[in-house]
Structure formats: structure tokens, C-alpha cells
Amino acid sequence: MTGNVWEWCADWYHYDSYKMISRPEGVVNPTGPDHSYDLQEPSAAKRVMIGGSFLCNDSYCSGYRVARRMKSTPDSGASHNGFRLVRDGA
């Protein structure tokens, strides 16, 4: 399903998030930072989007990967943005 649309995540975007969760024992299913911070637009709260979309092109997108991350404000929308519903199996 990667490459269909950029998928919105519940995680806030923080430019340094991977350093914030770095632990020697590793991390399983990190919850993300508790606030958003983007060096380029410090006053705009942003969420993480993952995966890439059908519009990705080598000239501006590094490809379709589940691990590919992008940031955007929650009020933005486009035909190449979407989400996936997830339910806990319990």
C-alpha cells in the first residue's frame, strides 16, 4: 500500500525526534514527541506523514518507502494525502 497516498500519523513532527528517543536497548513503537517543532517554521504545529504518494517523483521525493517521513500542518489536505485506520487487536 506504500505509494498510494502520504499517510497522516498521530505523531507530532520534531526535527530532532530520533535523537530524543535514542536508547541503547532500542525502542519499540515510539509514541513520538509531545510537541511539534520545525526549524524552518517554528510557529507552525506539524504532524508526521509517512510512505510517499502516487505523485512522488525522483526529482523531489526520495521514493516509496514505509519509513519515508514528511511533515505538514494538520489543516493541509490534497488528493495525495490520506490516513489508515488502525484498531488494537485486543
mmCIF file as gemmi writes it, N, C-alpha and C atoms, coordinates in Angstrom:
data_model
loop_
_atom_site.group_PDB
_atom_site.id
_atom_site.type_symbol
_atom_site.label_atom_id
_atom_site.label_alt_id
_atom_site.label_comp_id
_atom_site.label_asym_id
_atom_site.label_entity_id
_atom_site.label_seq_id
_atom_site.pdbx_PDB_ins_code
_atom_site.Cartn_x
_atom_site.Cartn_y
_atom_site.Cartn_z
_atom_site.occupancy
_atom_site.B_iso_or_equiv
_atom_site.pdbx_formal_charge
_atom_site.auth_seq_id
_atom_site.auth_asym_id
_atom_site.pdbx_PDB_model_num
ATOM 1 N N . MET Axp A 1 ? 0.811 -1.197 0 1 0 ? 1 A 1
ATOM 2 C CA . MET Axp A 1 ? 0 0 0 1 0 ? 1 A 1
ATOM 3 C C . MET Axp A 1 ? 0.852 1.259 0 1 0 ? 1 A 1
ATOM 4 N N . THR Axp A 2 ? 2.143 1.084 0.131 1 0 ? 2 A 1
ATOM 5 C CA . THR Axp A 2 ? 3.024 2.248 0.087 1 0 ? 2 A 1
ATOM 6 C C . THR Axp A 2 ? 2.962 2.881 -1.294 1 0 ? 2 A 1
ATOM 7 N N . GLY Axp A 3 ? 2.945 4.195 -1.336 1 0 ? 3 A 1
ATOM 8 C CA . GLY Axp A 3 ? 2.92 4.895 -2.602 1 0 ? 3 A 1
ATOM 9 C C . GLY Axp A 3 ? 1.545 5.303 -3.069 1 0 ? 3 A 1
ATOM 10 N N . ASN Axp A 4 ? 0.518 4.92 -2.35 1 0 ? 4 A 1
ATOM 11 C CA . ASN Axp A 4 ? -0.829 5.324 -2.714 1 0 ? 4 A 1
ATOM 12 C C . ASN Axp A 4 ? -1.04 6.788 -2.33 1 0 ? 4 A 1
ATOM 13 N N . VAL Axp A 5 ? -0.985 7.072 -1.039 1 0 ? 5 A 1
ATOM 14 C CA . VAL Axp A 5 ? -1.063 8.449 -0.527 1 0 ? 5 A 1
ATOM 15 C C . VAL Axp A 5 ? -0.11 8.584 0.66 1 0 ? 5 A 1
ATOM 16 N N . TRP Axp A 6 ? 0.308 9.807 0.938 1 0 ? 6 A 1
ATOM 17 C CA . TRP Axp A 6 ? 1.034 10.072 2.18 1 0 ? 6 A 1
ATOM 18 C C . TRP Axp A 6 ? 0.059 9.803 3.312 1 0 ? 6 A 1
ATOM 19 N N . GLU Axp A 7 ? 0.45 9.033 4.309 1 0 ? 7 A 1
ATOM 20 C CA . GLU Axp A 7 ? -0.447 8.681 5.404 1 0 ? 7 A 1
ATOM 21 C C . GLU Axp A 7 ? -0.166 9.546 6.628 1 0 ? 7 A 1
ATOM 22 N N . TRP Axp A 8 ? -1.22 10.216 7.104 1 0 ? 8 A 1
ATOM 23 C CA . TRP Axp A 8 ? -1.11 11.018 8.319 1 0 ? 8 A 1
ATOM 24 C C . TRP Axp A 8 ? -0.85 10.11 9.506 1 0 ? 8 A 1
ATOM 25 N N . CYS Axp A 9 ? -0.013 10.568 10.423 1 0 ? 9 A 1
ATOM 26 C CA . CYS Axp A 9 ? 0.246 9.854 11.677 1 0 ? 9 A 1
ATOM 27 C C . CYS Axp A 9 ? -0.195 10.729 12.837 1 0 ? 9 A 1
ATOM 28 N N . ALA Axp A 10 ? -0.417 10.13 13.976 1 0 ? 10 A 1
ATOM 29 C CA . ALA Axp A 10 ? -0.788 10.884 15.175 1 0 ? 10 A 1
ATOM 30 C C . ALA Axp A 10 ? 0.416 11.612 15.765 1 0 ? 10 A 1
ATOM 31 N N . ASP Axp A 11 ? 1.626 11.22 15.386 1 0 ? 11 A 1
ATOM 32 C CA . ASP Axp A 11 ? 2.838 11.804 15.959 1 0 ? 11 A 1
ATOM 33 C C . ASP Axp A 11 ? 3.05 13.246 15.505 1 0 ? 11 A 1
ATOM 34 N N . TRP Axp A 12 ? 3.443 14.087 16.451 1 0 ? 12 A 1
ATOM 35 C CA . TRP Axp A 12 ? 3.873 15.436 16.113 1 0 ? 12 A 1
ATOM 36 C C . TRP Axp A 12 ? 5.223 15.357 15.434 1 0 ? 12 A 1
ATOM 37 N N . TYR Axp A 13 ? 5.512 16.284 14.537 1 0 ? 13 A 1
ATOM 38 C CA . TYR Axp A 13 ? 6.817 16.354 13.892 1 0 ? 13 A 1
ATOM 39 C C . TYR Axp A 13 ? 7.768 17.167 14.764 1 0 ? 13 A 1
ATOM 40 N N . HIS Axp A 14 ? 8.953 16.646 14.976 1 0 ? 14 A 1
ATOM 41 C CA . HIS Axp A 14 ? 10.027 17.379 15.652 1 0 ? 14 A 1
ATOM 42 C C . HIS Axp A 14 ? 11.298 17.06 14.88 1 0 ? 14 A 1
ATOM 43 N N . TYR Axp A 15 ? 12.035 18.092 14.488 1 0 ? 15 A 1
ATOM 44 C CA . TYR Axp A 15 ? 13.218 17.894 13.648 1 0 ? 15 A 1
ATOM 45 C C . TYR Axp A 15 ? 14.242 16.966 14.293 1 0 ? 15 A 1
ATOM 46 N N . ASP Axp A 16 ? 14.249 16.854 15.6 1 0 ? 16 A 1
ATOM 47 C CA . ASP Axp A 16 ? 15.254 16.082 16.323 1 0 ? 16 A 1
ATOM 48 C C . ASP Axp A 16 ? 14.65 14.859 17.016 1 0 ? 16 A 1
ATOM 49 N N . SER Axp A 17 ? 13.53 14.356 16.525 1 0 ? 17 A 1
ATOM 50 C CA . SER Axp A 17 ? 12.797 13.312 17.242 1 0 ? 17 A 1
ATOM 51 C C . SER Axp A 17 ? 13.591 12.023 17.42 1 0 ? 17 A 1
ATOM 52 N N . TYR Axp A 18 ? 14.387 11.637 16.443 1 0 ? 18 A 1
ATOM 53 C CA . TYR Axp A 18 ? 15.134 10.387 16.586 1 0 ? 18 A 1
ATOM 54 C C . TYR Axp A 18 ? 16.191 10.484 17.672 1 0 ? 18 A 1
ATOM 55 N N . LYS Axp A 19 ? 16.806 11.632 17.835 1 0 ? 19 A 1
ATOM 56 C CA . LYS Axp A 19 ? 17.772 11.807 18.92 1 0 ? 19 A 1
ATOM 57 C C . LYS Axp A 19 ? 17.074 11.822 20.272 1 0 ? 19 A 1
ATOM 58 N N . MET Axp A 20 ? 15.842 12.296 20.316 1 0 ? 20 A 1
ATOM 59 C CA . MET Axp A 20 ? 15.098 12.378 21.565 1 0 ? 20 A 1
ATOM 60 C C . MET Axp A 20 ? 14.723 10.996 22.11 1 0 ? 20 A 1
ATOM 61 N N . ILE Axp A 21 ? 14.596 9.994 21.236 1 0 ? 21 A 1
ATOM 62 C CA . ILE Axp A 21 ? 14.195 8.654 21.684 1 0 ? 21 A 1
ATOM 63 C C . ILE Axp A 21 ? 15.327 7.651 21.648 1 0 ? 21 A 1
ATOM 64 N N . SER Axp A 22 ? 16.529 8.086 21.372 1 0 ? 22 A 1
ATOM 65 C CA . SER Axp A 22 ? 17.662 7.175 21.263 1 0 ? 22 A 1
ATOM 66 C C . SER Axp A 22 ? 17.939 6.509 22.619 1 0 ? 22 A 1
ATOM 67 N N . ARG Axp A 23 ? 17.877 5.181 22.625 1 0 ? 23 A 1
ATOM 68 C CA . ARG Axp A 23 ? 18.17 4.407 23.831 1 0 ? 23 A 1
ATOM 69 C C . ARG Axp A 23 ? 19.018 3.201 23.437 1 0 ? 23 A 1
ATOM 70 N N . PRO Axp A 24 ? 19.987 2.824 24.257 1 0 ? 24 A 1
ATOM 71 C CA . PRO Axp A 24 ? 20.843 1.678 23.917 1 0 ? 24 A 1
ATOM 72 C C . PRO Axp A 24 ? 20.066 0.386 23.711 1 0 ? 24 A 1
ATOM 73 N N . GLU Axp A 25 ? 18.978 0.188 24.456 1 0 ? 25 A 1
ATOM 74 C CA . GLU Axp A 25 ? 18.205 -1.048 24.343 1 0 ? 25 A 1
ATOM 75 C C . GLU Axp A 25 ? 17.238 -1.038 23.166 1 0 ? 25 A 1
ATOM 76 N N . GLY Axp A 26 ? 17.127 0.096 22.473 1 0 ? 26 A 1
ATOM 77 C CA . GLY Axp A 26 ? 16.233 0.217 21.332 1 0 ? 26 A 1
ATOM 78 C C . GLY Axp A 26 ? 14.862 0.728 21.756 1 0 ? 26 A 1
ATOM 79 N N . VAL Axp A 27 ? 13.996 0.94 20.77 1 0 ? 27 A 1
ATOM 80 C CA . VAL Axp A 27 ? 12.661 1.479 21.016 1 0 ? 27 A 1
ATOM 81 C C . VAL Axp A 27 ? 11.656 0.67 20.212 1 0 ? 27 A 1
ATOM 82 N N . VAL Axp A 28 ? 10.572 0.274 20.845 1 0 ? 28 A 1
ATOM 83 C CA . VAL Axp A 28 ? 9.505 -0.443 20.164 1 0 ? 28 A 1
ATOM 84 C C . VAL Axp A 28 ? 8.283 0.467 20.117 1 0 ? 28 A 1
ATOM 85 N N . ASN Axp A 29 ? 7.788 0.727 18.93 1 0 ? 29 A 1
ATOM 86 C CA . ASN Axp A 29 ? 6.611 1.555 18.718 1 0 ? 29 A 1
ATOM 87 C C . ASN Axp A 29 ? 6.67 2.883 19.475 1 0 ? 29 A 1
ATOM 88 N N . PRO Axp A 30 ? 7.612 3.741 19.114 1 0 ? 30 A 1
ATOM 89 C CA . PRO Axp A 30 ? 7.705 5.031 19.814 1 0 ? 30 A 1
ATOM 90 C C . PRO Axp A 30 ? 6.444 5.864 19.605 1 0 ? 30 A 1
ATOM 91 N N . THR Axp A 31 ? 6.074 6.635 20.599 1 0 ? 31 A 1
ATOM 92 C CA . THR Axp A 31 ? 4.856 7.432 20.518 1 0 ? 31 A 1
ATOM 93 C C . THR Axp A 31 ? 5.09 8.804 19.904 1 0 ? 31 A 1
ATOM 94 N N . GLY Axp A 32 ? 6.321 9.174 19.673 1 0 ? 32 A 1
ATOM 95 C CA . GLY Axp A 32 ? 6.618 10.479 19.087 1 0 ? 32 A 1
ATOM 96 C C . GLY Axp A 32 ? 6.741 11.541 20.159 1 0 ? 32 A 1
ATOM 97 N N . PRO Axp A 33 ? 7.196 12.721 19.774 1 0 ? 33 A 1
ATOM 98 C CA . PRO Axp A 33 ? 7.376 13.804 20.742 1 0 ? 33 A 1
ATOM 99 C C . PRO Axp A 33 ? 6.035 14.338 21.241 1 0 ? 33 A 1
ATOM 100 N N . ASP Axp A 34 ? 6.064 15.043 22.368 1 0 ? 34 A 1
ATOM 101 C CA . ASP Axp A 34 ? 4.828 15.587 22.928 1 0 ? 34 A 1
ATOM 102 C C . ASP Axp A 34 ? 4.477 16.966 22.384 1 0 ? 34 A 1
ATOM 103 N N . HIS Axp A 35 ? 5.337 17.512 21.517 1 0 ? 35 A 1
ATOM 104 C CA . HIS Axp A 35 ? 5.053 18.797 20.878 1 0 ? 35 A 1
ATOM 105 C C . HIS Axp A 35 ? 5.753 18.843 19.514 1 0 ? 35 A 1
ATOM 106 N N . SER Axp A 36 ? 5.317 19.752 18.687 1 0 ? 36 A 1
ATOM 107 C CA . SER Axp A 36 ? 5.872 19.899 17.344 1 0 ? 36 A 1
ATOM 108 C C . SER Axp A 36 ? 6.923 20.999 17.321 1 0 ? 36 A 1
ATOM 109 N N . TYR Axp A 37 ? 7.984 20.776 16.525 1 0 ? 37 A 1
ATOM 110 C CA . TYR Axp A 37 ? 8.95 21.854 16.306 1 0 ? 37 A 1
ATOM 111 C C . TYR Axp A 37 ? 9.643 21.633 14.973 1 0 ? 37 A 1
ATOM 112 N N . ASP Axp A 38 ? 9.539 22.612 14.098 1 0 ? 38 A 1
ATOM 113 C CA . ASP Axp A 38 ? 10.181 22.585 12.791 1 0 ? 38 A 1
ATOM 114 C C . ASP Axp A 38 ? 11.104 23.796 12.715 1 0 ? 38 A 1
ATOM 115 N N . LEU Axp A 39 ? 12.375 23.562 12.48 1 0 ? 39 A 1
ATOM 116 C CA . LEU Axp A 39 ? 13.339 24.669 12.398 1 0 ? 39 A 1
ATOM 117 C C . LEU Axp A 39 ? 12.971 25.674 11.32 1 0 ? 39 A 1
ATOM 118 N N . GLN Axp A 40 ? 12.398 25.209 10.216 1 0 ? 40 A 1
ATOM 119 C CA . GLN Axp A 40 ? 12.06 26.09 9.101 1 0 ? 40 A 1
ATOM 120 C C . GLN Axp A 40 ? 10.82 26.94 9.381 1 0 ? 40 A 1
ATOM 121 N N . GLU Axp A 41 ? 9.883 26.421 10.157 1 0 ? 41 A 1
ATOM 122 C CA . GLU Axp A 41 ? 8.663 27.15 10.521 1 0 ? 41 A 1
ATOM 123 C C . GLU Axp A 41 ? 8.35 26.881 11.991 1 0 ? 41 A 1
ATOM 124 N N . PRO Axp A 42 ? 9.077 27.519 12.903 1 0 ? 42 A 1
ATOM 125 C CA . PRO Axp A 42 ? 8.916 27.206 14.326 1 0 ? 42 A 1
ATOM 126 C C . PRO Axp A 42 ? 7.531 27.49 14.906 1 0 ? 42 A 1
ATOM 127 N N . SER Axp A 43 ? 6.757 28.355 14.306 1 0 ? 43 A 1
ATOM 128 C CA . SER Axp A 43 ? 5.438 28.676 14.863 1 0 ? 43 A 1
ATOM 129 C C . SER Axp A 43 ? 4.317 27.795 14.311 1 0 ? 43 A 1
ATOM 130 N N . ALA Axp A 44 ? 4.616 26.934 13.346 1 0 ? 44 A 1
ATOM 131 C CA . ALA Axp A 44 ? 3.587 26.071 12.739 1 0 ? 44 A 1
ATOM 132 C C . ALA Axp A 44 ? 3.646 24.669 13.341 1 0 ? 44 A 1
ATOM 133 N N . ALA Axp A 45 ? 2.563 24.242 13.979 1 0 ? 45 A 1
ATOM 134 C CA . ALA Axp A 45 ? 2.479 22.881 14.52 1 0 ? 45 A 1
ATOM 135 C C . ALA Axp A 45 ? 2.314 21.903 13.355 1 0 ? 45 A 1
ATOM 136 N N . LYS Axp A 46 ? 3.138 20.855 13.33 1 0 ? 46 A 1
ATOM 137 C CA . LYS Axp A 46 ? 3.101 19.91 12.213 1 0 ? 46 A 1
ATOM 138 C C . LYS Axp A 46 ? 3.025 18.471 12.703 1 0 ? 46 A 1
ATOM 139 N N . ARG Axp A 47 ? 2.401 17.655 11.898 1 0 ? 47 A 1
ATOM 140 C CA . ARG Axp A 47 ? 2.32 16.215 12.163 1 0 ? 47 A 1
ATOM 141 C C . ARG Axp A 47 ? 3.14 15.463 11.111 1 0 ? 47 A 1
ATOM 142 N N . VAL Axp A 48 ? 3.427 14.224 11.426 1 0 ? 48 A 1
ATOM 143 C CA . VAL Axp A 48 ? 4.213 13.373 10.531 1 0 ? 48 A 1
ATOM 144 C C . VAL Axp A 48 ? 3.295 12.711 9.512 1 0 ? 48 A 1
ATOM 145 N N . MET Axp A 49 ? 3.785 12.618 8.283 1 0 ? 49 A 1
ATOM 146 C CA . MET Axp A 49 ? 3.135 11.861 7.22 1 0 ? 49 A 1
ATOM 147 C C . MET Axp A 49 ? 4.175 10.858 6.716 1 0 ? 49 A 1
ATOM 148 N N . ILE Axp A 50 ? 3.76 9.64 6.408 1 0 ? 50 A 1
ATOM 149 C CA . ILE Axp A 50 ? 4.72 8.614 6.011 1 0 ? 50 A 1
ATOM 150 C C . ILE Axp A 50 ? 4.345 7.961 4.684 1 0 ? 50 A 1
ATOM 151 N N . GLY Axp A 51 ? 5.331 7.374 4.028 1 0 ? 51 A 1
ATOM 152 C CA . GLY Axp A 51 ? 5.106 6.461 2.924 1 0 ? 51 A 1
ATOM 153 C C . GLY Axp A 51 ? 5.28 6.947 1.513 1 0 ? 51 A 1
ATOM 154 N N . GLY Axp A 52 ? 4.943 8.166 1.197 1 0 ? 52 A 1
ATOM 155 C CA . GLY Axp A 52 ? 5.001 8.629 -0.186 1 0 ? 52 A 1
ATOM 156 C C . GLY Axp A 52 ? 3.673 8.451 -0.891 1 0 ? 52 A 1
ATOM 157 N N . SER Axp A 53 ? 3.508 9.133 -2.001 1 0 ? 53 A 1
ATOM 158 C CA . SER Axp A 53 ? 2.238 9.06 -2.723 1 0 ? 53 A 1
ATOM 159 C C . SER Axp A 53 ? 2.452 8.753 -4.196 1 0 ? 53 A 1
ATOM 160 N N . PHE Axp A 54 ? 1.348 8.636 -4.914 1 0 ? 54 A 1
ATOM 161 C CA . PHE Axp A 54 ? 1.415 8.369 -6.351 1 0 ? 54 A 1
ATOM 162 C C . PHE Axp A 54 ? 2.04 9.53 -7.111 1 0 ? 54 A 1
ATOM 163 N N . LEU Axp A 55 ? 2.139 10.695 -6.487 1 0 ? 55 A 1
ATOM 164 C CA . LEU Axp A 55 ? 2.747 11.855 -7.138 1 0 ? 55 A 1
ATOM 165 C C . LEU Axp A 55 ? 4.258 11.919 -6.955 1 0 ? 55 A 1
ATOM 166 N N . CYS Axp A 56 ? 4.828 11.045 -6.127 1 0 ? 56 A 1
ATOM 167 C CA . CYS Axp A 56 ? 6.275 11.088 -5.88 1 0 ? 56 A 1
ATOM 168 C C . CYS Axp A 56 ? 7.048 10.909 -7.182 1 0 ? 56 A 1
ATOM 169 N N . ASN Axp A 57 ? 8.095 11.67 -7.282 1 0 ? 57 A 1
ATOM 170 C CA . ASN Axp A 57 ? 8.946 11.67 -8.463 1 0 ? 57 A 1
ATOM 171 C C . ASN Axp A 57 ? 10.38 11.781 -7.972 1 0 ? 57 A 1
ATOM 172 N N . ASP Axp A 58 ? 11.326 11.179 -8.663 1 0 ? 58 A 1
ATOM 173 C CA . ASP Axp A 58 ? 12.724 11.213 -8.233 1 0 ? 58 A 1
ATOM 174 C C . ASP Axp A 58 ? 13.262 12.626 -8.071 1 0 ? 58 A 1
ATOM 175 N N . SER Axp A 59 ? 12.689 13.602 -8.752 1 0 ? 59 A 1
ATOM 176 C CA . SER Axp A 59 ? 13.205 14.96 -8.672 1 0 ? 59 A 1
ATOM 177 C C . SER Axp A 59 ? 12.866 15.652 -7.348 1 0 ? 59 A 1
ATOM 178 N N . TYR Axp A 60 ? 11.851 15.177 -6.609 1 0 ? 60 A 1
ATOM 179 C CA . TYR Axp A 60 ? 11.517 15.83 -5.342 1 0 ? 60 A 1
ATOM 180 C C . TYR Axp A 60 ? 11.116 14.873 -4.225 1 0 ? 60 A 1
ATOM 181 N N . CYS Axp A 61 ? 11.109 13.606 -4.475 1 0 ? 61 A 1
ATOM 182 C CA . CYS Axp A 61 ? 10.723 12.632 -3.453 1 0 ? 61 A 1
ATOM 183 C C . CYS Axp A 61 ? 11.714 11.473 -3.512 1 0 ? 61 A 1
ATOM 184 N N . SER Axp A 62 ? 12.207 11.056 -2.356 1 0 ? 62 A 1
ATOM 185 C CA . SER Axp A 62 ? 13.246 10.028 -2.364 1 0 ? 62 A 1
ATOM 186 C C . SER Axp A 62 ? 12.7 8.619 -2.501 1 0 ? 62 A 1
ATOM 187 N N . GLY Axp A 63 ? 11.464 8.477 -2.886 1 0 ? 63 A 1
ATOM 188 C CA . GLY Axp A 63 ? 10.95 7.163 -3.219 1 0 ? 63 A 1
ATOM 189 C C . GLY Axp A 63 ? 9.874 6.656 -2.283 1 0 ? 63 A 1
ATOM 190 N N . TYR Axp A 64 ? 9.337 5.543 -2.663 1 0 ? 64 A 1
ATOM 191 C CA . TYR Axp A 64 ? 8.26 4.927 -1.896 1 0 ? 64 A 1
ATOM 192 C C . TYR Axp A 64 ? 8.872 3.999 -0.865 1 0 ? 64 A 1
ATOM 193 N N . ARG Axp A 65 ? 8.803 4.386 0.379 1 0 ? 65 A 1
ATOM 194 C CA . ARG Axp A 65 ? 9.294 3.563 1.477 1 0 ? 65 A 1
ATOM 195 C C . ARG Axp A 65 ? 8.363 3.795 2.657 1 0 ? 65 A 1
ATOM 196 N N . VAL Axp A 66 ? 8.076 2.754 3.377 1 0 ? 66 A 1
ATOM 197 C CA . VAL Axp A 66 ? 7.243 2.896 4.563 1 0 ? 66 A 1
ATOM 198 C C . VAL Axp A 66 ? 7.914 3.836 5.559 1 0 ? 66 A 1
ATOM 199 N N . ALA Axp A 67 ? 9.232 3.805 5.616 1 0 ? 67 A 1
ATOM 200 C CA . ALA Axp A 67 ? 9.973 4.628 6.574 1 0 ? 67 A 1
ATOM 201 C C . ALA Axp A 67 ? 10.143 6.077 6.13 1 0 ? 67 A 1
ATOM 202 N N . ARG Axp A 68 ? 9.745 6.434 4.938 1 0 ? 68 A 1
ATOM 203 C CA . ARG Axp A 68 ? 9.887 7.806 4.445 1 0 ? 68 A 1
ATOM 204 C C . ARG Axp A 68 ? 8.973 8.725 5.241 1 0 ? 68 A 1
ATOM 205 N N . ARG Axp A 69 ? 9.51 9.804 5.76 1 0 ? 69 A 1
ATOM 206 C CA . ARG Axp A 69 ? 8.739 10.742 6.577 1 0 ? 69 A 1
ATOM 207 C C . ARG Axp A 69 ? 8.682 12.111 5.922 1 0 ? 69 A 1
ATOM 208 N N . MET Axp A 70 ? 7.568 12.771 6.138 1 0 ? 70 A 1
ATOM 209 C CA . MET Axp A 70 ? 7.39 14.134 5.68 1 0 ? 70 A 1
ATOM 210 C C . MET Axp A 70 ? 6.604 14.858 6.775 1 0 ? 70 A 1
ATOM 211 N N . LYS Axp A 71 ? 6.545 16.155 6.724 1 0 ? 71 A 1
ATOM 212 C CA . LYS Axp A 71 ? 5.836 16.94 7.721 1 0 ? 71 A 1
ATOM 213 C C . LYS Axp A 71 ? 4.848 17.871 7.047 1 0 ? 71 A 1
ATOM 214 N N . SER Axp A 72 ? 3.76 18.177 7.757 1 0 ? 72 A 1
ATOM 215 C CA . SER Axp A 72 ? 2.799 19.138 7.238 1 0 ? 72 A 1
ATOM 216 C C . SER Axp A 72 ? 1.878 19.574 8.372 1 0 ? 72 A 1
ATOM 217 N N . THR Axp A 73 ? 1.272 20.738 8.206 1 0 ? 73 A 1
ATOM 218 C CA . THR Axp A 73 ? 0.317 21.201 9.203 1 0 ? 73 A 1
ATOM 219 C C . THR Axp A 73 ? -0.964 20.376 9.098 1 0 ? 73 A 1
ATOM 220 N N . PRO Axp A 74 ? -1.62 20.114 10.229 1 0 ? 74 A 1
ATOM 221 C CA . PRO Axp A 74 ? -2.822 19.266 10.208 1 0 ? 74 A 1
ATOM 222 C C . PRO Axp A 74 ? -3.974 19.796 9.359 1 0 ? 74 A 1
ATOM 223 N N . ASP Axp A 75 ? -3.973 21.081 9.038 1 0 ? 75 A 1
ATOM 224 C CA . ASP Axp A 75 ? -5.07 21.631 8.241 1 0 ? 75 A 1
ATOM 225 C C . ASP Axp A 75 ? -4.829 21.535 6.736 1 0 ? 75 A 1
ATOM 226 N N . SER Axp A 76 ? -3.716 20.943 6.33 1 0 ? 76 A 1
ATOM 227 C CA . SER Axp A 76 ? -3.458 20.816 4.89 1 0 ? 76 A 1
ATOM 228 C C . SER Axp A 76 ? -4.101 19.552 4.351 1 0 ? 76 A 1
ATOM 229 N N . GLY Axp A 77 ? -4.534 19.604 3.131 1 0 ? 77 A 1
ATOM 230 C CA . GLY Axp A 77 ? -5.159 18.451 2.501 1 0 ? 77 A 1
ATOM 231 C C . GLY Axp A 77 ? -4.922 18.477 1.005 1 0 ? 77 A 1
ATOM 232 N N . ALA Axp A 78 ? -4.856 17.324 0.422 1 0 ? 78 A 1
ATOM 233 C CA . ALA Axp A 78 ? -4.651 17.205 -1.02 1 0 ? 78 A 1
ATOM 234 C C . ALA Axp A 78 ? -5.049 15.797 -1.45 1 0 ? 78 A 1
ATOM 235 N N . SER Axp A 79 ? -5.141 15.57 -2.734 1 0 ? 79 A 1
ATOM 236 C CA . SER Axp A 79 ? -5.541 14.261 -3.235 1 0 ? 79 A 1
ATOM 237 C C . SER Axp A 79 ? -4.499 13.188 -2.952 1 0 ? 79 A 1
ATOM 238 N N . HIS Axp A 80 ? -3.3 13.586 -2.598 1 0 ? 80 A 1
ATOM 239 C CA . HIS Axp A 80 ? -2.252 12.603 -2.313 1 0 ? 80 A 1
ATOM 240 C C . HIS Axp A 80 ? -1.959 12.482 -0.816 1 0 ? 80 A 1
ATOM 241 N N . ASN Axp A 81 ? -2.868 12.967 0.047 1 0 ? 81 A 1
ATOM 242 C CA . ASN Axp A 81 ? -2.775 12.806 1.499 1 0 ? 81 A 1
ATOM 243 C C . ASN Axp A 81 ? -3.954 11.968 1.964 1 0 ? 81 A 1
ATOM 244 N N . GLY Axp A 82 ? -3.721 11.093 2.927 1 0 ? 82 A 1
ATOM 245 C CA . GLY Axp A 82 ? -4.791 10.258 3.446 1 0 ? 82 A 1
ATOM 246 C C . GLY Axp A 82 ? -4.426 9.692 4.801 1 0 ? 82 A 1
ATOM 247 N N . PHE Axp A 83 ? -5.124 8.67 5.23 1 0 ? 83 A 1
ATOM 248 C CA . PHE Axp A 83 ? -4.836 8.047 6.506 1 0 ? 83 A 1
ATOM 249 C C . PHE Axp A 83 ? -5.289 6.597 6.443 1 0 ? 83 A 1
ATOM 250 N N . ARG Axp A 84 ? -4.811 5.824 7.405 1 0 ? 84 A 1
ATOM 251 C CA . ARG Axp A 84 ? -5.187 4.42 7.506 1 0 ? 84 A 1
ATOM 252 C C . ARG Axp A 84 ? -5.746 4.207 8.899 1 0 ? 84 A 1
ATOM 253 N N . LEU Axp A 85 ? -6.892 3.618 8.998 1 0 ? 85 A 1
ATOM 254 C CA . LEU Axp A 85 ? -7.485 3.317 10.304 1 0 ? 85 A 1
ATOM 255 C C . LEU Axp A 85 ? -6.823 2.082 10.879 1 0 ? 85 A 1
ATOM 256 N N . VAL Axp A 86 ? -6.547 2.14 12.176 1 0 ? 86 A 1
ATOM 257 C CA . VAL Axp A 86 ? -5.903 1.028 12.859 1 0 ? 86 A 1
ATOM 258 C C . VAL Axp A 86 ? -6.688 0.727 14.119 1 0 ? 86 A 1
ATOM 259 N N . ARG Axp A 87 ? -6.878 -0.546 14.36 1 0 ? 87 A 1
ATOM 260 C CA . ARG Axp A 87 ? -7.597 -0.96 15.553 1 0 ? 87 A 1
ATOM 261 C C . ARG Axp A 87 ? -6.732 -1.927 16.342 1 0 ? 87 A 1
ATOM 262 N N . ASP Axp A 88 ? -6.681 -1.713 17.63 1 0 ? 88 A 1
ATOM 263 C CA . ASP Axp A 88 ? -5.949 -2.618 18.512 1 0 ? 88 A 1
ATOM 264 C C . ASP Axp A 88 ? -6.629 -3.985 18.469 1 0 ? 88 A 1
ATOM 265 N N . GLY Axp A 89 ? -5.854 -5.035 18.378 1 0 ? 89 A 1
ATOM 266 C CA . GLY Axp A 89 ? -6.399 -6.37 18.264 1 0 ? 89 A 1
ATOM 267 C C . GLY Axp A 89 ? -6.979 -6.922 19.55 1 0 ? 89 A 1
ATOM 268 N N . ALA Axp A 90 ? -6.881 -6.184 20.622 1 0 ? 90 A 1
ATOM 269 C CA . ALA Axp A 90 ? -7.368 -6.686 21.915 1 0 ? 90 A 1
ATOM 270 C C . ALA Axp A 90 ? -8.874 -6.699 22.014 1 0 ? 90 A 1
